[in-house]
Amino acid sequence: MDNILTTFNIQSINNGASTGQDCWTTTGALIDSYSPVDGKLIASVKSANASDYDRVIKTAQAAFLEWRQIPAPKRGEVVRQLAERIRFYKEPLGKLVSYEMGKSLQEGLGEVQEMIDICDFAVGLSRQLYGLTMHSERPSHRMYEQYHPLGIVGIISAFNFPVAVWNWNTALAWVCGDVCVWKPSEKTPLTALACQFITNEVFKENNVPEGVSSLVIGDAEIGKLMANDARVPLISATGSTRMGKSVGALVGARLGRALLELGGNNAIIIAPSADLKVVVPGAVFGAVGTAGQRCTSTRRLIIHEDIYEKVRDAIVKAYGQLKIGNPLDTDNHVGPLIDKDAVNNYLVAIEKAKAEGATVLIDGEVLTGDQYASGCYVKPVILEAENHFSMVQHETFAPILYLMKYTGDVSNAVALQNNVPQGLSSAIMTNNLKEAEAFLAASGSDCGIANVNIGTSGAEIGGAFGGEKETGGGRESGSDAWKVYMRRQTNTINYSDSLPLAQGIKFDL
């Protein structure tokens, strides 16, 4: 791993703030990054303080005045070059993601591929920042609307997708003419430094103003500074619902904008006509991928009573084949949780679910032995439970899967699925067209993502990503999510020799 750190110029104690060309040693406390893979200290990073943060914001403000004047296709060309550079660094960056965060190497490489994909999307978008034209009710007048960049976009990201979510925001924001200030999770600072290193290379080669891409490493206090800062018109925050409520309140108090991507409590409905060859891999990967630490992880299986035993037995059998271990070994399916606090949350959730009456199909445990020396490896759990149990209503970032029955038609299953506070991802497994369409109808899934015959986990960058209810309501990535990063302006042009007033008002002047 040392050679990978050297690749990205990450020293044993590194800078906690960067505005691109300028990096400096900060004066805050040390943040130690321990790998959940083996428990070893990877490196320590000095965190930024309030003074460092203010310096970053002032540099970003100055950069915005210049960056917004560069034509959008020219900004897109810089992002195109960034995609090429990320392709060059894909393997070492993917390995660093896997080692620092704990997800499988395939998932780490896949996350870096998402960065490449969103950059490619943004390049095309740079020539399609469109508005509308409208007919005016007044003669010799023309109306249209256009979009202008907002300014500074503050990005607060989570540990589970330490690089992709940052780039989901930055690629779009940059082509829109915004500048970005990033506060990564303090649990994954090294991947953030690597991303800043790659971006700095490309931006320097293109004479991009210093401050278009900035990094501030620190704890929640840095996030609060950003959320309270009127100089930052948009805050994009990814994390828990608890964190999102705090950020949303602070941003809302100053009438700023908040793009919130928060918790999920995602379910797959399994109808009688479902194909088990589709159900089993979709449900198992959704539940155990990234050790259950995705906002789109499958938490609940809602199974029709007629096929409940068959589906239950197939899922339990599949869990028996899972290999748990070092995520850099591609033969393993499940890696570690991010840290021992996450392990404790996992254990507490299992015991609380049992106390509420959940039936154990596969019980949980913390794995021991030399290969599990970090203390962060746990056994994926399956419990039979009722949807109203408090722990079923709660999102636990761990591989805990709840199974439950539904009776009657698909509307009963949809009612169970929707009856949780969160509303991110959802899916139905069915070969019945009427059931599929009912699931996707206005009276069906209340989630931001609704899939048919694929699982809840993951998303393509071409579609807008986000959810409803306590998931926050934000949208990132594809479709027209770019509009979040811009301000809308309506324009009216009078090309006549007179000024007709609205509602027939006249002045004798």
C-alpha positions as CSV (number, residue, x, y, z in Angstrom):
1,M,0.0,0.0,0.0
2,D,3.0,2.3,0.6
3,N,3.6,2.5,-3.2
4,I,0.0,3.5,-3.8
5,L,0.3,6.3,-1.2
6,T,3.5,7.4,-3.0
7,T,1.6,7.4,-6.3
8,F,-0.7,10.1,-5.0
9,N,2.0,11.9,-3.1
10,I,0.4,11.1,0.3
11,Q,3.0,11.3,3.0
12,S,2.8,9.9,6.5
13,I,1.5,13.2,7.8
14,N,-0.2,15.2,5.0
15,N,-1.8,18.5,4.4
16,G,-5.4,18.9,5.6
17,A,-6.4,21.7,3.1
18,S,-5.8,22.4,-0.5
19,T,-7.1,24.9,-3.1
20,G,-5.5,23.1,-6.0
21,Q,-2.1,24.5,-6.8
22,D,-1.7,25.6,-3.2
23,C,-1.5,23.0,-0.4
24,W,-0.5,23.8,3.1
25,T,0.1,22.2,6.4
26,T,-2.8,22.9,8.7
27,T,-2.7,23.3,12.5
28,G,-5.6,21.1,13.5
29,A,-5.6,17.7,15.2
30,L,-4.3,14.6,13.6
31,I,-6.8,12.3,11.9
32,D,-5.6,8.7,11.8
33,S,-6.8,6.6,9.0
34,Y,-6.8,2.9,10.0
35,S,-7.7,0.2,7.5
36,P,-10.6,-2.0,8.5
37,V,-9.0,-4.7,6.4
38,D,-6.1,-5.4,8.7
39,G,-6.4,-2.7,11.5
40,K,-3.2,-1.1,10.5
41,L,-2.6,2.7,10.5
42,I,-2.3,3.8,6.8
43,A,-1.4,7.4,7.4
44,S,-2.2,10.4,9.5
45,V,-3.6,13.7,8.2
46,K,-3.6,17.1,9.9
47,S,-7.1,18.4,9.9
48,A,-8.1,22.0,9.0
49,N,-9.3,24.6,11.4
50,A,-11.6,27.6,11.0
51,S,-8.8,29.8,9.7
52,D,-7.8,27.2,7.1
53,Y,-11.5,26.9,6.0
54,D,-11.9,30.6,5.6
55,R,-8.8,30.7,3.4
56,V,-10.2,28.0,1.2
57,I,-13.5,29.7,0.8
58,K,-11.9,33.1,-0.1
59,T,-9.8,31.4,-2.7
60,A,-12.8,29.6,-4.1
61,Q,-14.8,32.9,-4.3
62,A,-12.0,34.5,-6.4
63,A,-11.8,31.4,-8.6
64,F,-15.5,31.5,-9.3
65,L,-15.3,35.0,-10.8
66,E,-12.9,33.7,-13.4
67,W,-14.2,30.1,-13.9
68,R,-17.8,31.2,-14.7
69,Q,-16.5,33.2,-17.7
70,I,-14.9,30.3,-19.4
71,P,-17.3,28.8,-22.0
72,A,-19.1,25.6,-20.8
73,P,-17.6,23.4,-23.6
74,K,-14.1,24.6,-22.6
75,R,-14.9,23.6,-19.0
76,G,-16.2,20.3,-20.3
77,E,-12.9,19.7,-22.1
78,V,-11.1,19.9,-18.7
79,V,-13.5,17.4,-17.3
80,R,-12.8,15.1,-20.3
81,Q,-9.1,15.2,-19.5
82,L,-9.9,14.5,-15.9
83,A,-11.8,11.3,-17.0
84,E,-8.7,10.2,-18.9
85,R,-6.5,10.8,-16.0
86,I,-8.8,8.8,-13.7
87,R,-8.7,6.0,-16.2
88,F,-4.9,6.0,-15.9
89,Y,-5.1,5.9,-12.1
90,K,-8.1,3.5,-11.9
91,E,-6.2,0.5,-10.4
92,P,-4.3,2.2,-7.6
93,L,-7.2,4.5,-6.7
94,G,-9.6,1.5,-6.6
95,K,-7.2,-0.4,-4.4
96,L,-6.9,2.5,-2.1
97,V,-10.7,2.8,-1.8
98,S,-10.9,-0.9,-1.0
99,Y,-8.1,-0.8,1.6
100,E,-9.2,2.4,3.4
101,M,-12.9,1.8,3.3
102,G,-13.1,-2.0,3.2
103,K,-15.3,-2.7,0.2
104,S,-14.3,-5.4,-2.2
105,L,-11.7,-4.6,-4.8
106,Q,-14.3,-5.2,-7.5
107,E,-16.5,-2.6,-5.9
108,G,-13.6,-0.2,-5.4
109,L,-12.7,-0.4,-9.0
110,G,-16.4,-0.1,-9.9
111,E,-16.6,3.1,-7.8
112,V,-13.7,4.6,-9.7
113,Q,-15.5,3.6,-13.0
114,E,-18.5,5.6,-11.8
115,M,-16.2,8.6,-11.6
116,I,-15.1,8.1,-15.2
117,D,-18.7,7.6,-16.3
118,I,-20.0,10.8,-14.7
119,C,-17.2,12.8,-16.2
120,D,-18.1,11.4,-19.6
121,F,-21.7,12.3,-19.0
122,A,-20.7,15.8,-17.9
123,V,-18.6,16.4,-21.0
124,G,-21.7,15.9,-23.2
125,L,-23.8,18.0,-20.8
126,S,-21.4,20.9,-21.2
127,R,-22.9,21.5,-24.6
128,Q,-26.5,21.0,-23.5
129,L,-27.1,23.5,-20.6
130,Y,-30.3,24.5,-22.2
131,G,-33.1,26.9,-21.4
132,L,-36.6,27.4,-22.9
133,T,-38.1,30.1,-25.1
134,M,-41.7,31.2,-24.6
135,H,-44.2,33.4,-26.5
136,S,-44.9,36.7,-24.8
137,E,-48.5,38.1,-24.5
138,R,-47.1,41.5,-25.4
139,P,-46.3,42.4,-29.1
140,S,-42.7,42.6,-30.2
141,H,-41.5,40.9,-27.0
142,R,-39.5,37.7,-26.6
143,M,-39.3,35.6,-23.4
144,Y,-36.8,32.9,-22.5
145,E,-35.1,31.4,-19.5
146,Q,-31.5,30.5,-19.0
147,Y,-29.3,29.0,-16.3
148,H,-26.3,30.6,-14.6
149,P,-23.8,29.0,-12.2
150,L,-24.5,29.4,-8.5
151,G,-21.0,29.9,-7.1
152,I,-19.4,27.7,-4.5
153,V,-20.8,24.2,-4.0
154,G,-20.0,22.7,-0.7
155,I,-19.7,18.9,-0.7
156,I,-20.0,16.8,2.4
157,S,-19.4,13.1,1.6
158,A,-19.7,9.8,3.5
159,F,-17.2,7.0,4.0
160,N,-19.1,4.3,2.0
161,F,-18.6,5.9,-1.4
162,P,-15.5,8.0,-0.6
163,V,-14.7,9.1,-4.2
164,A,-17.7,8.5,-6.5
165,V,-20.2,10.8,-4.8
166,W,-17.7,13.6,-4.7
167,N,-17.3,13.3,-8.4
168,W,-21.0,13.0,-9.0
169,N,-21.2,16.5,-7.7
170,T,-18.0,18.0,-9.0
171,A,-18.2,16.9,-12.6
172,L,-21.7,18.5,-13.0
173,A,-20.9,21.5,-10.9
174,W,-17.7,22.3,-12.9
175,V,-19.3,22.2,-16.3
176,C,-22.1,24.4,-14.9
177,G,-19.5,27.0,-14.0
178,D,-19.4,26.4,-10.2
179,V,-16.4,25.8,-8.0
180,C,-16.3,23.1,-5.3
181,V,-15.1,22.8,-1.7
182,W,-15.1,19.2,-0.4
183,K,-15.2,18.0,3.2
184,P,-14.7,14.2,3.0
185,S,-15.5,11.8,5.7
186,E,-12.9,11.8,8.4
187,K,-12.9,8.0,8.1
188,T,-11.6,8.1,4.5
189,P,-9.3,11.1,4.2
190,L,-6.6,9.4,2.1
191,T,-8.9,8.7,-0.9
192,A,-9.9,12.4,-0.8
193,L,-6.2,13.4,-1.0
194,A,-5.7,11.0,-3.9
195,C,-8.7,12.6,-5.8
196,Q,-7.3,16.1,-5.1
197,F,-3.9,15.0,-6.4
198,I,-5.3,13.7,-9.6
199,T,-7.5,16.8,-10.1
200,N,-4.6,19.1,-9.4
201,E,-2.5,17.5,-12.1
202,V,-5.2,18.0,-14.8
203,F,-6.2,21.5,-13.6
204,K,-2.6,22.8,-13.5
205,E,-2.0,21.5,-17.1
206,N,-5.0,23.5,-18.2
207,N,-4.3,26.7,-16.2
208,V,-7.6,26.3,-14.3
209,P,-7.8,29.0,-11.6
210,E,-6.7,27.9,-8.1
211,G,-9.7,27.2,-6.0
212,V,-12.0,25.6,-8.6
213,S,-11.4,22.3,-6.7
214,S,-10.7,22.6,-3.0
215,L,-10.4,20.1,-0.2
216,V,-10.8,20.7,3.6
217,I,-10.3,17.7,5.8
218,G,-11.8,17.9,9.3
219,D,-14.5,16.7,11.6
220,A,-18.2,17.7,11.9
221,E,-17.2,21.3,12.9
222,I,-15.9,21.9,9.4
223,G,-19.2,20.7,8.1
224,K,-21.1,23.1,10.4
225,L,-19.0,26.0,9.2
226,M,-19.8,25.1,5.6
227,A,-23.5,24.7,6.3
228,N,-23.7,28.0,8.1
229,D,-21.7,29.9,5.5
230,A,-23.8,32.3,3.3
231,R,-20.8,32.3,0.9
232,V,-21.7,28.7,-0.1
233,P,-25.1,28.8,-1.8
234,L,-25.4,25.1,-2.2
235,I,-24.5,22.3,0.2
236,S,-24.6,18.8,-1.1
237,A,-24.5,16.4,1.9
238,T,-24.5,12.6,1.8
239,G,-24.8,10.6,5.0
240,S,-27.2,9.6,7.8
241,T,-30.7,11.1,8.2
242,R,-29.6,12.5,11.5
243,M,-26.7,14.4,9.9
244,G,-28.9,15.5,7.0
245,K,-31.5,17.0,9.4
246,S,-28.8,19.0,11.1
247,V,-27.3,20.3,7.8
248,G,-30.7,21.0,6.3
249,A,-31.7,23.1,9.4
250,L,-28.5,25.1,9.2
251,V,-28.7,25.7,5.5
252,G,-32.4,26.4,5.6
253,A,-32.0,29.0,8.4
254,R,-29.9,31.1,6.0
255,L,-32.2,30.3,3.0
256,G,-29.5,28.4,1.2
257,R,-29.9,25.4,-0.9
258,A,-29.4,21.8,0.3
259,L,-29.1,18.7,-1.8
260,L,-29.5,15.9,0.7
261,E,-28.8,12.2,0.0
262,L,-29.5,10.4,3.3
263,G,-30.6,7.0,4.7
264,G,-32.3,4.2,3.0
265,N,-34.4,1.2,4.2
266,N,-34.8,-0.6,1.0
267,A,-37.0,-3.5,0.2
268,I,-37.5,-6.1,-2.5
269,I,-41.0,-7.4,-3.0
270,I,-40.9,-11.0,-4.3
271,A,-44.2,-11.9,-6.0
272,P,-45.4,-15.5,-6.8
273,S,-44.3,-15.3,-10.4
274,A,-40.7,-14.2,-9.5
275,D,-37.8,-16.1,-11.1
276,L,-35.5,-17.4,-8.3
277,K,-32.5,-17.2,-10.7
278,V,-33.0,-13.4,-10.6
279,V,-34.2,-13.1,-7.0
280,V,-31.3,-14.8,-5.2
281,P,-28.3,-12.9,-6.7
282,G,-30.3,-9.6,-6.6
283,A,-31.2,-10.0,-2.9
284,V,-27.9,-11.5,-1.7
285,F,-25.7,-8.9,-3.4
286,G,-28.1,-6.1,-2.3
287,A,-27.9,-7.2,1.3
288,V,-24.2,-8.1,1.7
289,G,-22.4,-6.0,-0.9
290,T,-20.1,-3.4,0.8
291,A,-21.0,-5.3,4.0
292,G,-24.4,-3.7,4.0
293,Q,-23.0,-0.2,4.1
294,R,-24.7,1.2,1.0
295,C,-27.5,3.6,1.2
296,T,-29.2,1.4,-1.4
297,S,-28.4,-1.9,0.5
298,T,-31.3,-4.3,0.7
299,R,-32.7,-4.4,4.3
300,R,-36.0,-6.1,3.8
301,L,-37.4,-8.9,1.7
302,I,-41.2,-8.8,1.4
303,I,-42.2,-12.3,0.1
304,H,-45.6,-13.6,-0.9
305,E,-46.8,-16.3,1.5
306,D,-47.2,-18.9,-1.4
307,I,-43.5,-18.9,-2.1
308,Y,-42.1,-17.7,1.2
309,E,-40.5,-21.0,2.3
310,K,-38.9,-21.6,-1.1
311,V,-37.4,-18.1,-1.3
312,R,-36.3,-18.2,2.4
313,D,-34.5,-21.5,2.0
314,A,-32.8,-20.4,-1.2
315,I,-31.5,-17.2,0.4
316,V,-30.3,-19.0,3.5
317,K,-28.5,-21.6,1.2
318,A,-26.8,-18.8,-0.7
319,Y,-25.6,-17.1,2.5
320,G,-23.9,-20.4,3.4
321,Q,-21.7,-20.0,0.3
322,L,-20.5,-16.5,1.1
323,K,-16.8,-16.0,1.6
324,I,-15.8,-13.3,4.2
325,G,-12.3,-11.9,4.3
326,N,-9.8,-9.5,2.9
327,P,-11.6,-7.4,0.3
328,L,-8.5,-7.1,-1.9
329,D,-8.8,-10.9,-2.4
330,T,-11.3,-11.2,-5.3
331,D,-12.4,-14.6,-4.1
332,N,-14.1,-13.1,-1.1
333,H,-17.7,-11.7,-1.3
334,V,-17.9,-9.7,2.0
335,G,-15.3,-7.4,3.5
336,P,-15.2,-5.6,6.9
337,L,-17.4,-2.9,8.4
338,I,-15.7,0.5,8.5
339,D,-14.7,0.4,12.2
340,K,-15.5,-1.0,15.6
341,D,-18.3,1.5,16.2
342,A,-20.1,0.0,13.2
343,V,-19.5,-3.4,14.6
344,N,-21.1,-2.4,17.9
345,N,-24.1,-0.9,16.1
346,Y,-24.5,-4.2,14.3
347,L,-24.5,-6.2,17.5
348,V,-26.9,-3.9,19.2
349,A,-29.3,-4.0,16.3
350,I,-29.4,-7.8,16.3
351,E,-30.1,-8.0,20.0
352,K,-32.8,-5.4,19.8
353,A,-34.5,-7.1,16.9
354,K,-34.4,-10.4,18.8
355,A,-35.9,-8.7,21.9
356,E,-38.8,-7.5,19.7
357,G,-39.5,-11.0,18.6
358,A,-37.4,-11.5,15.4
359,T,-36.6,-15.1,14.6
360,V,-33.0,-16.0,13.8
361,L,-32.3,-17.8,10.5
362,I,-28.6,-16.9,10.4
363,D,-27.2,-15.4,13.6
364,G,-24.6,-12.7,13.8
365,E,-21.1,-12.8,15.2
366,V,-17.8,-10.9,15.1
367,L,-15.3,-13.1,13.3
368,T,-12.0,-13.8,15.0
369,G,-8.6,-15.2,13.8
370,D,-5.5,-13.8,12.2
371,Q,-7.3,-12.9,8.9
372,Y,-9.9,-10.9,10.9
373,A,-7.4,-9.2,13.2
374,S,-8.9,-5.7,12.6
375,G,-12.0,-6.8,14.6
376,C,-14.3,-5.3,11.9
377,Y,-15.4,-8.5,10.1
378,V,-18.9,-9.8,10.9
379,K,-21.2,-12.5,9.7
380,P,-24.1,-11.4,7.5
381,V,-27.4,-12.0,9.4
382,I,-30.9,-13.1,8.3
383,L,-33.9,-12.5,10.6
384,E,-37.6,-13.1,10.2
385,A,-39.3,-10.0,11.5
386,E,-42.4,-7.8,11.3
387,N,-42.3,-4.5,9.4
388,H,-43.4,-2.5,12.4
389,F,-40.5,-3.6,14.6
390,S,-38.5,-0.6,15.6
391,M,-35.2,-2.1,14.3
392,V,-36.8,-2.9,11.0
393,Q,-37.9,0.7,10.7
394,H,-34.4,1.8,11.5
395,E,-31.5,1.8,9.0
396,T,-28.5,-0.1,10.4
397,F,-25.4,0.2,8.2
398,A,-24.5,-3.5,8.4
399,P,-25.4,-6.8,6.6
400,I,-28.7,-7.5,8.4
401,L,-31.5,-8.7,6.3
402,Y,-35.1,-8.9,7.5
403,L,-37.6,-11.4,5.9
404,M,-41.4,-11.0,6.1
405,K,-44.5,-12.3,4.4
406,Y,-47.3,-10.6,2.6
407,T,-50.7,-11.9,1.6
408,G,-53.1,-11.1,-1.1
409,D,-52.2,-8.8,-4.0
410,V,-49.2,-6.6,-4.6
411,S,-50.8,-3.6,-3.1
412,N,-50.4,-5.2,0.3
413,A,-46.7,-5.6,-0.3
414,V,-46.3,-2.1,-1.5
415,A,-48.0,-0.8,1.7
416,L,-45.5,-2.7,3.8
417,Q,-42.6,-1.4,1.7
418,N,-43.7,2.2,1.9
419,N,-44.4,2.0,5.6
420,V,-40.9,3.1,6.7
421,P,-39.6,6.7,7.2
422,Q,-37.0,6.3,4.4
423,G,-37.7,6.4,0.7
424,L,-34.6,5.8,-1.4
425,S,-34.5,2.5,-3.4
426,S,-37.1,-0.2,-4.0
427,A,-37.6,-3.2,-6.2
428,I,-40.1,-5.9,-7.2
429,M,-39.3,-9.3,-8.6
430,T,-42.2,-10.4,-10.8
431,N,-43.0,-11.7,-14.3
432,N,-46.6,-10.3,-14.0
433,L,-46.9,-7.1,-16.1
434,K,-49.8,-5.8,-14.1
435,E,-47.9,-6.2,-10.8
436,A,-44.9,-4.4,-12.3
437,E,-46.9,-1.5,-13.5
438,A,-48.8,-1.2,-10.3
439,F,-45.5,-1.1,-8.4
440,L,-44.3,1.8,-10.7
441,A,-47.6,3.7,-10.6
442,A,-48.4,6.8,-8.5
443,S,-50.0,4.5,-6.0
444,G,-47.0,2.2,-6.0
445,S,-43.5,2.6,-4.6
446,D,-42.9,6.0,-2.9
447,C,-39.2,5.8,-3.3
448,G,-37.0,7.9,-5.6
449,I,-35.8,4.6,-7.3
450,A,-38.1,1.8,-8.2
451,N,-36.8,-1.2,-10.1
452,V,-38.4,-4.3,-11.7
453,N,-36.4,-7.6,-11.7
454,I,-33.2,-6.0,-10.5
455,G,-32.2,-5.4,-6.9
456,T,-32.1,-2.1,-4.9
457,S,-28.4,-1.7,-4.8
458,G,-26.5,0.5,-7.2
459,A,-27.6,3.0,-9.9
460,E,-26.6,4.0,-13.4
461,I,-25.3,7.6,-13.7
462,G,-27.6,8.3,-16.6
463,G,-30.6,8.5,-14.3
464,A,-31.1,11.0,-11.4
465,F,-30.2,9.4,-8.1
466,G,-32.0,10.2,-4.8
467,G,-35.0,9.5,-2.7
468,E,-38.0,10.9,-0.8
469,K,-39.1,11.3,2.8
470,E,-36.2,11.0,5.3
471,T,-33.8,10.2,2.4
472,G,-33.8,14.0,1.8
473,G,-35.4,14.6,-1.6
474,G,-32.1,15.5,-3.4
475,R,-31.1,14.3,-6.9
476,E,-27.6,13.8,-8.2
477,S,-25.9,12.3,-11.2
478,G,-27.8,12.0,-14.5
479,S,-31.0,13.2,-16.2
480,D,-31.6,16.9,-15.4
481,A,-29.9,16.9,-11.9
482,W,-27.5,19.5,-13.3
483,K,-30.2,22.2,-12.7
484,V,-29.6,21.9,-9.0
485,Y,-26.1,23.4,-9.5
486,M,-27.4,26.5,-11.3
487,R,-29.7,29.4,-10.8
488,R,-32.7,30.0,-13.1
489,Q,-33.3,33.3,-14.7
490,T,-36.3,34.4,-16.8
491,N,-35.6,37.1,-19.4
492,T,-37.9,39.3,-21.4
493,I,-36.7,41.5,-24.3
494,N,-38.7,44.3,-25.8
495,Y,-37.6,45.0,-29.4
496,S,-40.4,47.5,-30.2
497,D,-40.4,51.3,-30.0
498,S,-43.0,51.4,-27.2
499,L,-43.5,49.9,-23.7
500,P,-46.9,48.2,-23.3
501,L,-47.6,47.7,-19.6
502,A,-49.2,44.6,-18.0
503,Q,-53.0,44.5,-17.4
504,G,-53.5,47.4,-19.8
505,I,-52.2,50.0,-17.4
506,K,-51.4,53.3,-19.0
507,F,-49.5,56.4,-18.0
508,D,-50.0,59.7,-19.8
509,L,-46.4,60.9,-19.8
